[in-house]
Amino acid sequence: MPILSRKKKTPLGIYIHVPFCRSKCQYCDFYSLTQKDDRLLDGFLDAVCDHIREAGPQAPDYQVDTVYFGGGTPSFFGADGMAAILTTIRRNFDVASDAEITFEANPDSVSPKLLRKLRSEGFNRVSLGVQCDDDRILEKIGRPHDYAQAVSAVQKIRRAGFKNLSLDLIYGLPGQTLESWQATLQNVLELKPEHISCYGLKVEEGTPMYECRDFLNLPDEDAQADMYLSAVEILRSKGYRQYEISNFCKRGKESRHNIKYWTGGEYLGFGPDASSDFAGKRFKIIRDLQGYITGMQTGGQVLEDIQDVPPRERAGEYLMMRLRTTMGISAQEYEKKFLLPFGAMEKVMEQCRQRGHALKGDGGRWRLTPEGFLLSNSIISDLLVIQERSKPLAKKR
């Protein structure tokens, strides 16, 4: 009698949006609240756990291989709450034994007790929001810590046994120069993180920084571009491989969770304002904590923007998201997956190659160079125009 092979389950990511912060940064437009109201904290915990219990039975053919607690500031929410949520995930989903389990933290809310608790519960990756090493700039942008606290937090994280640490940095900050940004990178590299994210400051409408943007002495676009290219070179020289526009890592330390977003993987989000892409549908949770809590208590509607994603839209996402990565795009992959022609796009990518903005590697995969990443919005726009006009390929019989 033949041995029956078990059906391989589909990988699934889970994102928990924790909407609590000690204070709101001047540039932040993520959904978060600054009051630490025990009623809201308890209500959030109950709502998320109830939502997870409700969703788990709908994913019997999936295995969770990444869990990501973002926010907000999960470490400000506390270890007990995060541990309870992770336990609920494990009880209601099939979680892989080697799952990547990340939580975001700010230096001011990291303590040995919190770290020991989370490490013992199975968290194995920390994303620490450092942003800058200049205390004057940190104060100006509303960060609740100084650089000495960031260094101390890294030491605590290491002593707690975490061996996968990511540090977030921002360039293009008020008063920042190319030289000071380069010095920031050199200082941060002494902390020896496995992963570094470098984000260019975007002053979003509706944030406090937007209202006073003309008086902040912000570096212009050309200065930001110089900072970006400098970061690419400095990090490359120190052994960090760029694998996405803003992300760099030591070998094998890519963010497995974020790669799902860039490569079309499936994920479920829990908590107010969290997004999901699951079973062919995309949807969001309402951007309202009390509404989310009430909805879960009463069986009300907590989802919005529920939509099926047409194949051509998926094809556009393939171009937009894959070209953010050094994995890039492939004519063969694109045509087989979406039954759309790649020929006219090949010509655009060849023009980019001639300008030094793209490379064609083994297997015919196209990817953007660092200079190309700076122009990615324009390049992708050109490709999407071609895609919109293209006619489907004839199916092979």
Sequence and secondary structure as in RCSB ss.txt:
>XXXX:A:sequence
MPILSRKKKTPLGIYIHVPFCRSKCQYCDFYSLTQKDDRLLDGFLDAVCDHIREAGPQAPDYQVDTVYFGGGTPS
FFGADGMAAILTTIRRNFDVASDAEITFEANPDSVSPKLLRKLRSEGFNRVSLGVQCDDDRILEKIGRPHDYAQA
VSAVQKIRRAGFKNLSLDLIYGLPGQTLESWQATLQNVLELKPEHISCYGLKVEEGTPMYECRDFLNLPDEDAQA
DMYLSAVEILRSKGYRQYEISNFCKRGKESRHNIKYWTGGEYLGFGPDASSDFAGKRFKIIRDLQGYITGMQTGG
QVLEDIQDVPPRERAGEYLMMRLRTTMGISAQEYEKKFLLPFGAMEKVMEQCRQRGHALKGDGGRWRLTPEGFLL
SNSIISDLLVIQERSKPLAKKR
>XXXX:A:secstr
         EEEEEEEEE B SS  TT  S  B    HHHHHHHHHHHHHHHHHHGGG TTEEEEEEEEEES HH
HH HHHHHHHHHHHHHHS EEEEEEEEEEE GGG  HHHHHHHHHHT  EEEEEEE S HHHHHHTT S  HHHH
HHHHHHHHHTT   EEEEEEES TT  HHHHHHHHHHHHTT  SEEEEEE    TTSHHHHTGGGS    HHHHH
HHHHHHHHHHHHTT EEEETTEEESTT   HHHHHHHHT EEEEESTT EEEETTEEEEE S HHHHHHHHHHT 
  EEEEEE  HHHHHHHHHHHHTTBSS EEHHHHHHHH    HHHHHHHHHHHHTTSEEE GGGEEEE HHHHHT
HHHHHHHHHHHHHH        
